[in-house]
Amino acid sequence: MQIAAQLYTLREHLKTPEDIAASLKKVKQIGYNAVQVSGVGPIDNQALKDLADQEQLTICATHIPFADLTDKLDEVIEKHLLWNCKYVGLGGLPQEYRTSREGYASFAKQATDIGRRLKEAGLTFIYHNHDFEFAKFDGKTGIDILLEETDPAAVDFELDVYWVQAAGGDPAEWIKKVEGRMKVVHLKDMTVTGAREPRFAEVGEGNMSFTRILQACEDIGVEWGAVEQDQCYGRDPFESLAISLRNLQSRGYGN
């Protein structure tokens, strides 16, 4: 498994093309060789490709707005082919689908249609979870509905191990559950304050079982581990990315 920096972590440092250029340079200096494009401000597709190439950074995956997937799919395909980026990600289920089994089933059908069109272009649609997909409808979780009612040949998953844990799931077991349907995973850790507040943490700095998580990723053939931290609580997010990378390097990843 190769390691990438999820750029959403740096979203406050990605507002302008100049910000993006400086941030990609820092990401490379930290030691990352790949990025997932998400949370990036307005920039021309070719310009972003040129900046990534300049720093020798692979664009391994993205997160794309759902409206672009439904209304501008040809443009999405063109952009990903330009970036030589195979994995087209959706960062979460739109709000209107989240409250019922029928909503999940309806989304599953749309996701399958999108995924089939992407597959025709040589790309792969990946769905990124949060915790709300683990709500149950008639005894079945939303994420199980997505697993069962999307076409396995058209829709892959991008499990976020923090949100699986936050929902009460076992990340390692869920990784095994999506075997054959996941090549990109989101790596982040969880800790808790003395006031019992759960918090995002750098990989290896929290309480999650990364020995089991990383082994499960190896077992199912995950290609990319994207390091993400939604909040850094006052710490420089570049430092947070560096800490996560160092801890992963100590386990033999990202060297």
HELIX and SHEET records of a PDB file:
HELIX    1   1 LEU A    7  HIS A   13  5                                   7    
HELIX    2   2 PRO A   17  ILE A   30  1                                  14    
HELIX    3   3 ASN A   45  GLN A   54  1                                  10    
HELIX    4   4 PHE A   66  ASP A   71  1                                   6    
HELIX    5   5 LEU A   73  TRP A   83  1                                  11    
HELIX    6   6 GLN A   95  TYR A   97  5                                   3    
HELIX    7   7 ARG A  101  GLU A  120  1                                  20    
HELIX    8   8 PHE A  132  PHE A  134  5                                   3    
HELIX    9   9 GLY A  142  GLU A  149  1                                   8    
HELIX   10  10 VAL A  161  ALA A  166  1                                   6    
HELIX   11  11 PRO A  171  LYS A  177  1                                   7    
HELIX   12  12 PHE A  210  ILE A  220  1                                  11    
HELIX   13  13 PRO A  237  GLN A  249  1                                  13    
SHEET    1   A 5 THR A  58  THR A  62  0                                        
SHEET    2   A 5 ALA A  34  VAL A  37  1                                        
SHEET    3   A 5 GLN A   2  GLN A   6  1                                        
SHEET    4   A 5 TRP A 224  VAL A 227  1                                        
SHEET    5   A 5 VAL A 184  LEU A 187  1                                        
SHEET    1   B 3 TYR A  87  LEU A  90  0                                        
SHEET    2   B 3 THR A 124  HIS A 128  1                                        
SHEET    3   B 3 VAL A 155  GLU A 158  1                                        
SHEET    1   C 2 LYS A 136  PHE A 137  0                                        
SHEET    2   C 2 LYS A 140  THR A 141 -1                                        
SHEET    1   D 2 ASP A 189  VAL A 192  0                                        
SHEET    2   D 2 PRO A 198  ALA A 201 -1                                        
END                                                                             
